[in-house]
Amino acid sequence: MGTHTKKQTLSRRHFLKTTATLASFPLIPSFSLFGKDTKPSEKVSVGFIGTGGRGRYLIEALMSVKEAEIKALCDVRKENLDEAYSIARKKFKDVSLYKDFREVLARSDIDAVVIATNDHWHGPISVLSAQAGKDMYVEKPLCISIQDDFKVREVVKKYNRIFQFGTQQRSSDDFRFACELVRNGYIGELKKIRVAVPGGIVGPTCGEEPVPEDFDYEMWLGPAPTVPYCKARTVTPNWYHIADYAMGFIGGWGIHHVDIAQWGHGNDETSGPIEYKGKGEFPREGICDCAIAWDVQMKYADGIIVHFTNQQTEKKEPHLNPHGITFEGTEGTVYVNRETLQAKPEKLLNIKLKPTDVHLYQSKNHMKNFIECVKTRQPTIANIDVTVRSNTICLLSDIAVRTQKIIRWDPLKEAITDPSSLPENVQQLLHRPKKSPWNVM
């Protein structure tokens, strides 16, 4: 465990008492002075908030980046902290452990945080991190309501924070090249984009159980509604498919491929589809209540259609919509996922981009790109504008599926233009109430 000065302890105590009004408490990161950023002199000091399976994967990813060092780990589960600590200690000897993320944010010697908590925590922690002067790498999806996405974007820009989204496919050569083929017209005029990801699950039933001594369940719930504890509610994969904590795979997995569809279409920072219509299937029992299967048709203002579904490869309709992204043009097709890059005609894969072609932002390592941008103060490959546009598409798809109505969206005003009211369980996808003191959104 690391050691801290008395001054730091007092700062943390004050910080913990003023969570709801954090913006009024001046925290200066180790490379900032009176709001003017300067480059870290040597290594970027990082704290991890959330050290479950994904968090530990990101810890190992950061350990390969020589410009960074891990200073703090935080989790509400002791077993997660213990496992993460054993990994981080292989390289870093001064690593402090916390159960309350506000103590990490209160440390002036931490430059950036990696947020890998449950999805319902992403928004509040991102807002508080920006107000505390921390740059941030946030796991996908961003938030689980549209207004929360907007709030994170607002504070990231207000406090001039570097932001990286956990859509690491943007740092893959195959995904970038697929989008470059499309953006430069090598498949002719783009007509349709097909996106498919794994579907949802039916969860178990859940009765009340005693809370384990080494698990802070109240903190795990945080801004979400208070409900009795049962282990099944809080473990992977179940919580990914409970609407109080996540979007299900329409957003949890969908964001990866929807984001690439946006990148290939070409307006990923400034716009998105204008119309959504969909249908879906939901669990009839158990604790999971997100879509098991869905079929969404979106339309851009230029007429290009996006067909977004759970993966469909049944024998009766082979490869109806396989896992990945398919760009269909008048002169060719490009299909890409994490295992393969295919094209018809195949010669498209041999194309060498011309100097006059569109060359997309190139990153070979998503975490390294984040750390480099923290040091240079340049935008990351998955910046906050890209993030909000892509995340909004997933949320609007969920709204379309749950209402089975045509949802019309104004990408400039970023608002639904149809005045009809939405059911309560859908309204929360626009604005999600939170328990105090986590109602910082």
C-alpha positions as CSV (number, residue, x, y, z in Angstrom):
1,M,0.0,0.0,0.0
2,G,1.2,3.5,-0.8
3,T,1.7,6.2,1.8
4,H,0.1,9.7,1.8
5,T,0.9,13.0,3.5
6,K,-1.4,14.6,6.1
7,K,-2.3,17.2,3.6
8,Q,-3.5,14.6,1.1
9,T,-5.6,13.0,3.8
10,L,-7.4,16.2,4.6
11,S,-8.0,16.9,1.0
12,R,-9.7,13.5,0.6
13,R,-11.8,14.0,3.7
14,H,-13.0,17.4,2.3
15,F,-13.6,15.7,-1.1
16,L,-15.7,13.0,0.4
17,K,-18.0,15.5,2.1
18,T,-18.6,17.5,-1.0
19,T,-19.2,15.0,-3.7
20,A,-22.4,16.6,-5.0
21,T,-20.7,19.9,-5.4
22,L,-17.3,18.7,-6.5
23,A,-16.9,21.5,-9.0
24,S,-16.5,24.0,-6.2
25,F,-13.6,22.1,-4.7
26,P,-10.4,23.0,-6.5
27,L,-8.3,19.9,-7.3
28,I,-5.2,20.5,-9.3
29,P,-3.7,17.5,-11.1
30,S,0.0,16.9,-10.9
31,F,0.6,18.4,-14.4
32,S,-1.9,21.4,-14.2
33,L,-1.5,24.8,-12.7
34,F,-4.5,27.2,-12.4
35,G,-6.3,25.5,-15.2
36,K,-3.4,25.7,-17.7
37,D,-2.3,22.2,-18.7
38,T,1.4,21.4,-19.2
39,K,2.8,18.0,-20.2
40,P,3.7,15.5,-17.6
41,S,7.5,15.6,-17.2
42,E,8.0,11.9,-17.2
43,K,5.3,9.3,-16.6
44,V,1.6,9.6,-16.5
45,S,0.3,8.5,-13.1
46,V,-2.9,6.4,-13.4
47,G,-5.6,5.2,-11.1
48,F,-7.9,2.3,-11.9
49,I,-11.6,2.6,-10.9
50,G,-13.1,-0.9,-11.3
51,T,-10.7,-3.9,-11.3
52,G,-12.9,-6.8,-12.4
53,G,-12.1,-8.9,-15.5
54,R,-12.1,-6.0,-17.9
55,G,-10.3,-3.7,-15.5
56,R,-7.5,-6.3,-15.0
57,Y,-7.2,-6.7,-18.8
58,L,-6.6,-2.9,-19.1
59,I,-4.1,-3.0,-16.2
60,E,-2.0,-5.4,-18.2
61,A,-2.5,-3.3,-21.3
62,L,-1.2,-0.2,-19.5
63,M,1.8,-2.1,-18.1
64,S,3.1,-2.4,-21.6
65,V,3.1,1.4,-22.0
66,K,6.4,2.7,-20.7
67,E,5.1,6.3,-20.4
68,A,2.6,5.3,-17.7
69,E,2.6,4.1,-14.1
70,I,-0.2,2.7,-11.9
71,K,-0.6,4.5,-8.6
72,A,-4.0,3.4,-7.3
73,L,-6.6,0.6,-7.7
74,C,-10.2,0.9,-6.6
75,D,-13.0,-1.7,-6.4
76,V,-15.9,-2.5,-4.1
77,R,-14.9,-6.2,-4.2
78,K,-11.9,-7.3,-2.2
79,E,-11.2,-10.3,-4.4
80,N,-11.0,-8.0,-7.5
81,L,-8.6,-5.7,-5.7
82,D,-6.4,-8.5,-4.5
83,E,-6.2,-10.0,-8.1
84,A,-5.5,-6.6,-9.6
85,Y,-2.9,-5.7,-7.0
86,S,-1.0,-9.0,-7.7
87,I,-0.9,-8.0,-11.4
88,A,0.1,-4.4,-10.9
89,R,2.8,-5.2,-8.3
90,K,4.7,-7.1,-10.9
91,K,5.9,-3.8,-12.3
92,F,4.8,-1.1,-9.9
93,K,5.7,-1.1,-6.2
94,D,3.9,1.9,-4.9
95,V,0.2,1.0,-5.6
96,S,-2.5,2.1,-3.1
97,L,-5.8,0.3,-2.8
98,Y,-9.3,1.9,-2.2
99,K,-12.9,0.9,-2.0
100,D,-14.2,4.5,-2.6
101,F,-13.3,6.0,-6.0
102,R,-13.6,9.5,-4.6
103,E,-10.3,8.9,-2.7
104,V,-8.6,8.2,-5.9
105,L,-10.0,11.4,-7.5
106,A,-8.8,13.4,-4.5
107,R,-5.2,12.5,-5.0
108,S,-3.4,15.4,-6.7
109,D,-0.6,13.1,-7.8
110,I,-2.8,11.1,-10.2
111,D,-3.1,12.5,-13.7
112,A,-5.6,10.1,-15.3
113,V,-8.1,7.4,-14.4
114,V,-9.3,4.3,-16.2
115,I,-13.0,3.7,-15.5
116,A,-13.9,0.0,-15.9
117,T,-16.9,-0.2,-13.5
118,N,-20.4,-1.5,-14.2
119,D,-22.0,0.6,-16.9
120,H,-24.4,2.5,-14.7
121,W,-21.4,4.0,-12.9
122,H,-19.6,5.3,-16.0
123,G,-21.5,8.6,-16.2
124,P,-21.3,9.8,-12.6
125,I,-17.6,8.8,-12.2
126,S,-16.7,10.4,-15.6
127,V,-18.3,13.7,-14.5
128,L,-16.6,13.7,-11.1
129,S,-13.3,12.7,-12.7
130,A,-13.4,15.7,-15.1
131,Q,-14.4,18.0,-12.3
132,A,-11.4,16.7,-10.3
133,G,-9.1,17.5,-13.2
134,K,-8.4,13.9,-14.3
135,D,-8.1,12.7,-17.9
136,M,-10.0,9.5,-18.4
137,Y,-10.2,6.2,-20.3
138,V,-13.8,5.0,-20.0
139,E,-14.9,1.5,-20.9
140,K,-17.8,1.0,-23.2
141,P,-20.6,1.8,-23.4
142,L,-20.5,5.4,-22.1
143,C,-23.7,6.0,-20.3
144,I,-27.1,4.2,-20.2
145,S,-29.1,7.4,-21.0
146,I,-28.8,10.0,-23.7
147,Q,-28.8,13.0,-21.4
148,D,-26.0,11.4,-19.3
149,D,-23.9,11.1,-22.5
150,F,-24.4,14.8,-23.1
151,K,-23.5,15.7,-19.5
152,V,-20.2,13.7,-19.7
153,R,-19.4,15.5,-23.0
154,E,-20.2,18.9,-21.5
155,V,-17.9,18.5,-18.5
156,V,-15.0,16.8,-20.5
157,K,-15.0,19.9,-22.7
158,K,-15.5,22.4,-19.9
159,Y,-12.5,21.1,-17.9
160,N,-10.4,20.4,-21.1
161,R,-9.9,16.7,-20.3
162,I,-8.4,14.1,-22.5
163,F,-10.9,11.3,-23.1
164,Q,-10.5,7.9,-24.6
165,F,-13.4,5.5,-25.2
166,G,-12.9,1.8,-24.8
167,T,-13.9,1.0,-28.5
168,Q,-10.5,-0.5,-29.2
169,Q,-11.4,-1.6,-32.7
170,R,-10.5,1.9,-33.8
171,S,-6.9,0.9,-33.1
172,S,-7.1,-2.1,-35.4
173,D,-5.5,-2.0,-38.8
174,D,-8.3,-4.2,-40.3
175,F,-11.2,-2.0,-39.1
176,R,-9.4,1.2,-40.1
177,F,-8.6,-0.1,-43.6
178,A,-12.2,-1.4,-44.1
179,C,-13.5,2.1,-43.3
180,E,-10.9,3.7,-45.6
181,L,-12.0,1.5,-48.5
182,V,-15.5,2.7,-47.9
183,R,-14.7,6.4,-47.3
184,N,-12.6,6.6,-50.5
185,G,-15.3,5.0,-52.7
186,Y,-13.4,1.8,-53.5
187,I,-16.7,-0.2,-53.1
188,G,-18.6,2.4,-55.2
189,E,-21.5,4.3,-53.7
190,L,-22.2,3.1,-50.2
191,K,-25.8,1.9,-50.0
192,K,-26.2,-0.2,-46.8
193,I,-24.3,-1.2,-43.7
194,R,-25.1,-4.4,-41.8
195,V,-24.1,-4.7,-38.1
196,A,-24.5,-7.8,-36.0
197,V,-23.3,-8.7,-32.5
198,P,-24.1,-11.4,-29.9
199,G,-27.7,-11.4,-28.5
200,G,-28.9,-11.2,-24.9
201,I,-29.6,-13.8,-22.3
202,V,-32.4,-15.0,-20.0
203,G,-31.1,-14.6,-16.4
204,P,-31.9,-16.7,-13.3
205,T,-34.5,-15.8,-10.7
206,C,-33.1,-13.9,-7.8
207,G,-34.1,-14.2,-4.1
208,E,-32.7,-12.1,-1.2
209,E,-29.3,-13.3,0.2
210,P,-26.9,-12.0,2.9
211,V,-24.4,-9.5,1.5
212,P,-20.8,-10.8,1.7
213,E,-18.5,-9.0,4.2
214,D,-15.9,-8.2,1.6
215,F,-18.4,-6.7,-0.9
216,D,-19.7,-3.1,-0.6
217,Y,-23.1,-3.7,-2.2
218,E,-24.5,-0.2,-1.5
219,M,-21.5,1.3,-3.4
220,W,-21.9,-1.2,-6.2
221,L,-25.5,-0.1,-6.6
222,G,-24.6,3.6,-6.2
223,P,-26.9,5.7,-8.4
224,A,-29.2,2.7,-9.3
225,P,-32.4,1.8,-7.4
226,T,-32.0,0.0,-4.1
227,V,-33.0,-3.6,-4.3
228,P,-32.2,-6.6,-2.1
229,Y,-28.9,-8.3,-2.7
230,C,-28.4,-11.6,-4.5
231,K,-25.2,-12.7,-6.0
232,A,-26.6,-13.5,-9.4
233,R,-27.6,-9.8,-9.9
234,T,-24.0,-8.6,-9.4
235,V,-22.0,-11.0,-11.5
236,T,-21.0,-11.4,-15.1
237,P,-22.8,-11.9,-17.5
238,N,-26.1,-11.2,-15.7
239,W,-25.7,-7.5,-14.8
240,Y,-24.8,-6.7,-18.5
241,H,-28.4,-7.6,-19.3
242,I,-30.2,-5.8,-16.4
243,A,-31.5,-2.4,-17.5
244,D,-30.8,-0.7,-14.1
245,Y,-27.1,-1.3,-14.7
246,A,-26.6,-1.7,-18.5
247,M,-28.1,-1.7,-22.0
248,G,-27.7,-5.3,-22.7
249,F,-25.7,-6.3,-25.7
250,I,-27.5,-3.9,-28.0
251,G,-25.1,-1.4,-26.4
252,G,-22.6,-3.5,-24.5
253,W,-21.5,-5.3,-27.6
254,G,-23.3,-3.2,-30.2
255,I,-21.3,-0.1,-29.5
256,H,-18.1,-1.7,-30.9
257,H,-19.6,-2.4,-34.3
258,V,-22.0,0.5,-34.5
259,D,-19.0,2.8,-33.9
260,I,-17.2,1.2,-36.9
261,A,-20.3,1.7,-39.0
262,Q,-20.2,5.4,-38.1
263,W,-16.5,5.6,-38.9
264,G,-17.1,4.0,-42.3
265,H,-20.1,6.2,-43.1
266,G,-18.0,9.3,-42.4
267,N,-19.8,11.6,-40.0
268,D,-18.9,10.0,-36.7
269,E,-18.1,13.2,-34.8
270,T,-20.9,15.4,-36.1
271,S,-24.0,13.4,-37.0
272,G,-25.8,10.0,-37.1
273,P,-28.9,8.3,-38.5
274,I,-32.2,10.3,-38.5
275,E,-34.7,7.5,-38.3
276,Y,-35.0,4.3,-36.3
277,K,-37.5,1.5,-36.4
278,G,-37.2,-1.9,-34.7
279,K,-38.6,-4.9,-33.0
280,G,-37.2,-7.3,-30.4
281,E,-37.6,-10.1,-28.0
282,F,-37.3,-9.8,-24.2
283,P,-37.0,-12.3,-21.3
284,R,-40.3,-13.3,-19.8
285,E,-38.8,-14.4,-16.5
286,G,-35.6,-13.9,-14.4
287,I,-33.6,-10.9,-13.4
288,C,-32.5,-9.9,-16.9
289,D,-34.7,-7.5,-18.8
290,C,-32.7,-6.3,-21.8
291,A,-33.4,-7.4,-25.4
292,I,-32.5,-11.0,-26.2
293,A,-32.9,-10.4,-29.9
294,W,-33.5,-7.3,-32.0
295,D,-33.8,-6.1,-35.5
296,V,-33.3,-2.3,-36.1
297,Q,-33.4,-0.4,-39.4
298,M,-31.8,3.0,-39.3
299,K,-31.6,5.6,-42.0
300,Y,-29.1,8.4,-42.5
301,A,-30.1,11.7,-44.1
302,D,-28.3,10.6,-47.3
303,G,-30.5,7.6,-47.6
304,I,-27.9,5.0,-46.5
305,I,-29.5,2.2,-44.4
306,V,-28.0,0.5,-41.3
307,H,-29.4,-2.9,-40.5
308,F,-28.5,-3.7,-36.9
309,T,-29.4,-7.1,-35.3
310,N,-28.2,-9.7,-33.0
311,Q,-26.1,-12.1,-35.0
312,Q,-28.2,-14.3,-37.3
313,T,-26.6,-17.4,-38.7
314,E,-29.3,-20.0,-38.4
315,K,-29.1,-22.9,-40.9
316,K,-32.5,-22.0,-42.4
317,E,-31.1,-18.6,-43.3
318,P,-27.3,-19.0,-43.4
319,H,-25.3,-15.8,-42.8
320,L,-28.4,-13.6,-42.8
321,N,-26.4,-11.2,-40.7
322,P,-23.1,-12.6,-39.3
323,H,-21.2,-11.1,-36.4
324,G,-19.4,-8.0,-37.7
325,I,-19.8,-5.1,-40.0
326,T,-20.7,-5.4,-43.7
327,F,-20.4,-2.3,-46.0
328,E,-22.3,-2.8,-49.2
329,G,-21.6,-0.6,-52.2
330,T,-22.6,-0.4,-55.8
331,E,-19.2,-1.9,-56.9
332,G,-18.2,-4.1,-53.9
333,T,-18.6,-5.3,-50.4
334,V,-16.3,-5.2,-47.3
335,Y,-16.9,-7.4,-44.3
336,V,-14.9,-7.1,-41.1
337,N,-14.8,-8.4,-37.5
338,R,-12.1,-9.2,-35.0
339,E,-11.1,-12.4,-36.8
340,T,-11.3,-11.5,-40.5
341,L,-11.3,-8.9,-43.2
342,Q,-13.0,-9.9,-46.4
343,A,-14.0,-8.2,-49.6
344,K,-15.8,-8.8,-52.9
345,P,-14.0,-8.5,-55.2
346,E,-11.0,-9.8,-53.3
347,K,-8.7,-7.4,-55.1
348,L,-10.0,-4.6,-52.9
349,L,-7.8,-5.9,-50.1
350,N,-4.7,-5.2,-52.2
351,I,-5.5,-1.5,-52.7
352,K,-2.8,0.9,-51.6
353,L,-4.2,4.2,-50.6
354,K,-3.1,7.2,-52.6
355,P,-1.8,10.3,-50.9
356,T,-4.9,12.2,-52.0
357,D,-7.2,9.6,-50.4
358,V,-8.8,9.9,-47.0
359,H,-6.4,8.5,-44.4
360,L,-8.1,7.9,-41.1
361,Y,-6.6,8.5,-37.7
362,Q,-4.0,5.7,-37.1
363,S,-3.4,4.1,-33.7
364,K,-1.6,0.8,-33.2
365,N,-2.4,0.6,-29.4
366,H,-5.5,2.0,-27.8
367,M,-4.1,2.4,-24.4
368,K,-0.8,3.8,-25.6
369,N,-2.8,6.3,-27.8
370,F,-4.6,7.5,-24.6
371,I,-1.3,8.0,-22.7
372,E,0.4,9.7,-25.6
373,C,-2.6,12.1,-25.9
374,V,-2.5,12.8,-22.1
375,K,1.1,13.9,-22.6
376,T,0.6,15.9,-25.8
377,R,-3.0,17.2,-25.1
378,Q,-4.1,16.1,-28.6
379,P,-7.5,14.3,-29.2
380,T,-7.5,10.6,-28.9
381,I,-8.7,8.2,-31.7
382,A,-12.0,7.7,-29.8
383,N,-12.6,11.2,-28.5
384,I,-15.7,12.4,-26.6
385,D,-17.6,13.6,-29.7
386,V,-17.1,10.2,-31.5
387,T,-18.2,8.5,-28.3
388,V,-21.4,10.4,-27.7
389,R,-22.5,10.0,-31.4
390,S,-22.0,6.3,-31.4
391,N,-23.4,5.6,-28.0
392,T,-26.5,7.6,-28.8
393,I,-27.2,5.3,-31.8
394,C,-27.2,2.3,-29.4
395,L,-29.6,4.0,-27.0
396,L,-31.9,5.1,-29.8
397,S,-31.9,1.6,-31.2
398,D,-33.0,0.3,-27.8
399,I,-35.8,2.9,-27.7
400,A,-37.0,1.9,-31.1
401,V,-37.0,-1.8,-30.1
402,R,-38.9,-1.2,-26.8
403,T,-41.5,1.1,-28.4
404,Q,-41.8,-0.6,-31.8
405,K,-42.4,2.9,-33.1
406,I,-40.5,4.9,-35.7
407,I,-38.1,7.2,-33.8
408,R,-37.1,10.3,-35.7
409,W,-33.9,12.0,-34.5
410,D,-32.5,15.4,-35.3
411,P,-28.7,15.0,-35.2
412,L,-28.1,18.7,-35.1
413,K,-30.4,19.4,-32.2
414,E,-29.7,16.0,-30.8
415,A,-33.3,15.4,-29.9
416,I,-36.2,13.1,-30.8
417,T,-38.5,15.1,-33.1
418,D,-41.6,12.9,-32.6
419,P,-43.7,14.6,-29.8
420,S,-45.4,11.4,-28.7
421,S,-44.7,10.4,-25.1
422,L,-42.6,7.4,-24.3
423,P,-43.3,4.7,-21.6
424,E,-41.5,5.1,-18.3
425,N,-39.2,2.2,-18.9
426,V,-38.2,3.9,-22.2
427,Q,-38.1,7.4,-20.9
428,Q,-35.1,6.4,-18.6
429,L,-33.1,5.8,-21.8
430,L,-33.4,9.6,-22.4
431,H,-32.9,10.7,-18.8
432,R,-32.2,8.3,-15.9
433,P,-32.9,9.4,-12.3
434,K,-30.2,8.6,-9.7
435,K,-30.0,8.3,-6.0
436,S,-28.3,11.0,-4.0
437,P,-25.4,11.8,-3.7
438,W,-24.8,10.4,-7.2
439,N,-27.3,12.7,-8.9
440,V,-24.5,14.8,-10.4
441,M,-25.8,14.3,-13.9
